[in-house]
Amino acid sequence: MKICLSTETFADLPEKLIKEFNVSIIHSSVIFGTEIKKDGLECNSQDVFDYYDKTGKLATTTAINEAEFDEYFENLLKEYDEVIHISFTSKSSLTCTNAISSSEKFGGKVQVVDSLSLSSGIALEVCKCRDLMKEHPDWDAKKLKECLEDYRQYIQASFIVNTLTYLYKGGRVKGLTAVVANVLRIKPQIILVDGDMKTGHRYMGSKDAKIMEQYAKDIFTQFPNPDLDRVFITYPSASDETVETAVRMCKERGFKHIYKCFAGATISAHCGPKTIGILFASKDPVNWGK
């Protein structure tokens, strides 16, 4: 049986892994005023930041609609027997709901997994799916889905946000909170809890590399039993010093494969510049203590 491994640009999957794992990607859209552009094809994170700097307005994002999925899945099934599609968390977008509605038109040949995650949290699930496909070539898409729905509870997905301006303008935090945080140079940690974005630790200071070091120490302490096979360091923009600090901390922790990857336009439209996260799978279920 020939199964297609599929996801969305929300996964921020590095091009290297897209090619290595033969992953099919459906592209989300970003709206710049009256222009609609495809993430990863026609725009990137820098375009989002440039648009805000020029206009004072955020580029907005939209869910991938059901008709887009209909066409996408139909084309994939011309080449593959089945499709396993890993989608953006249903708690933050209608994309996953639309993907599921579309999949129901294909007689069980398309299985959609609600990742309950975003960005490289989804990428980790894509990587796990690829591992399962290699280890169990006889499994069908339904069996893969069952395993991934169990696996998603092990994903540690978190980021340090440099400014709350983008989250505030996107309606995710209150104005006073954003102003106070920016004035006091508070850098909140955003964590994924059952698919929802929550606030974790709050870091203070102007030295991003120092904050990164403390953030890495905190998550490695809170989740002391990581799967050391792979880790993602994900950001739309960051200083070389901050990124290399993250790499050093991951090396010291013992990760074998460390992927540095850029967040796409869709994710960047919500988190803003200089956001950076370390994402990995734990061998124990992730419990943020919330």
N, C-alpha and C positions, 0 to 999 in steps of 0.2 A: 504494500500500500504506500502510495506517495502522498505525504502530508506536507502542507505548506505551513511554515512558522511565520506568523504575521503579528505586527504591532503598529503603533502610530508614532508620529513625530513627537508626541508627548513623552516618549521613552528616552529621548536624547541619546539614542544608541550611537556609539562611535562608528564611523564609516568602516573602520577596520573589522569590527565585529559583524556589521551588516553583511559584508562580503564573505567573511569567514564562515558565518553561520547560515548564509543564504536566507536572510530575513526579508520578507516583503513588508513594505512600509506604505501606509496611507497617510497622506499629508493633511494636516489641519490648516485652517485659514486664519490669517491675522488681518484686521481691518485698520487701515491708516486713513482716517477721515472718510473719503469716498472711494478709496482704493482697497481692493481685496487681494491679498497676496498669499501664496502657498508657503507655509513654513518649510525651510530647508531647500526649497526650489527657487523662490523669488524673494525671500527675505531671511534675515538672521537677527540675532540679538542686538547687534550694533545698530541695525536699522530701527529697532524699537527705541533704543536710547536716543538716537539722533532725532527721531520724530518728536519725542518728548522735549528734548532740549530746544528744538525749533519752535514748537507750537504750544508747549505747556500742557498738552493733552496726552493721555495714554493711548497707545494703540490698543485696540480691543480684540478679544478672541471670541471664537464661536465654536460650538460643538460641531463635529462632523455629522452631517445629517444622514437619515436613513437611506435616501436615494443614492448618496455617494457610496455608502456601504453596499447597497444592492449591486451597483455597477462593479465595484471593486471585487467583491466576493465572486460574482458571476465570472469575471475574467480569470480569477485565480483557479476556479474549478474547471476551466478549460484545459489547464495544465496539470492540476493536482486532483487526487481522489477526495481529499479532505483538507480542511483548514483549521488550525488552532490559532485563534486570535487573542492576544493579550491587550486589554484595553485600559485606558485611563480610569482612575477611581470614579465610581458612580456617585460618590459623595460631593464631587466638585464640578461635575459636568454631565450633560445629557448624552455625551458621546457613547458611553458604554451601553446605556439604555437603547440608543439608536442601533448600535451594533448588534445587540441581542435581538431586537425586533426584526432586523434584516436577516439575521442568521436563521430565524424560524421559517424562512421561505425556501430553504435549501435542503429540507428533508433530513436533517441531522448531519449533513456533511460539513457544516460550519459550527465549531464550538467556540464560544466566547468566554473568556476568563475576565472577571472584574478584578483587576490587580489590587484594588484598594490602596494604590500607591500612585506616585507620579515620578517623572524624570527617571533617574537611574535606579529608583526602586523598581520601576517597571522593567528596566534593562536587566536587573538581577533575575527577575522571573523569566525573561526571555532566555537568558543564559542557562537557567535551570532546565527550562523546557528542552533546549538543545541537548543538554547532558542526558536527559531522560530519553530523548529520541535516539541517541547513539547507543545508550545502554539497553534499550528495549525496542528494537526495530519492529517488533510485532505489535506494539501497542497502537490503538487507534486514537483519534483526537479526543474522544470522550474520556478515555482512561487518562490521557495527559491532563485534561482539564481537572479531573478529580484530584490528581496529585498536586497540581499547581494551586488549587484552592486550599489545600492543606499547607503548602509551602509558604504562601504569602504571609502567614502569621510570624514568620521568622525574619522578615525584612526590616532592617533598621534604616529608616529614611529620615534624614534631618539636614537642616541647613542653617547657616548663620546669615542673617539678613543685615546688610550694611546700612540701609535706610528704610524707614517705614513709609516713605512718600508714595511708592507704587502701591503698596498694600492699602494705604489710606485712600488714595484716589480710586482704587478698584473696589472700595467699599468694604474691605475686610477688617479694618481697624478704625477706631474713632479718631477724629481730628486732633483732640487734645492729647491723646495717647501718642500719636505720631509726632506732634510738635515737641512734647516733653522728651520723648526718646531721642529725637534728633539733636535737640539742644544739649542733652546730657551725654550724648554719644553712647547711648545704649544700643547694643547690637543683640537683638533677640534671636534665640534659637527657635526655628519652626520645625515641629515634629509631626509625623504622620501617625495618628492613632485611629485604628480601625477605618482608615481611608479619609479621615478628617484632619485638616491642618489645625494644630494647637500650638500654643506658646510653651516652650521649655525653659531652659536657663536664660538668664539675661546677662550679657557680658558688657563690660564698660571699658572704654579706652579708645585711643586713636591709632594704636599699633595693631594692624590687622593680623600680622604674623604671630604676635603674642596671643591674641585672642584665639587664633586657629590652634595654637599649641595647647591652650587650656581646654578648648572645645574637644580636641582629639583625646586628651587625657580623660575628660569627663565621659565621653561615650565608650571609650575602651574600658573604663572602670565600671560603668553601668552595665555594659554588655561584655563580660569577661571571657565569653566562650564563642568567639566569632568563627565562621567558616573562613579559614585563611586562604582559600583558593583564589578569591578575587575580591577587589574593592574598587569602587568608583569615587574619584574626586571630581566633582561636577560644579561648573561655574560658567556664567556668561562672560564675566570679565573679572580679573583679579591680578594683583601684583605678582611678579615672579617669586618674590620672597614668601608670600603667603602660600602659593601653590607648592613651592619646594618644601616649606615647613610641613604641609599636609603630607607630601610624599615621604619625607623623612620619618614622620610619626607612623605612617603606615608600614614603612620598611622595618622600623624598630619593633612594631607589633608583630611582624612576621608574615605579612601578606605576600603571596607568591606573585600574583598578577595585579599590578596597580594601573588602572586606566584613568588617564586624565582626559576629560571630555567636556565639551562646551554645551551649555544649555541653549536650546533653540529659542526662537522668537516667542513662541507661545508661552513657555514657562517664564521667560525673561520679562514678558509684559506684566507679570504678576509680582515677581520677586525683586526686580530692579538690578542695577549694576553692582558688582562686587559681592553678590551673594555667592556663597560657596558651601558645599556640603561634602561629607564623607559618608558613603552609603555602602552597606555590606549586609550579608546574611548572617544571622546568629544561629548557633546550633541549638539554642533554647528559644522558646517563644518570646517574642519581644513584648516586654511590659514596661511602659514608661512610668508606671506608678501614678497614673492620673486617675 
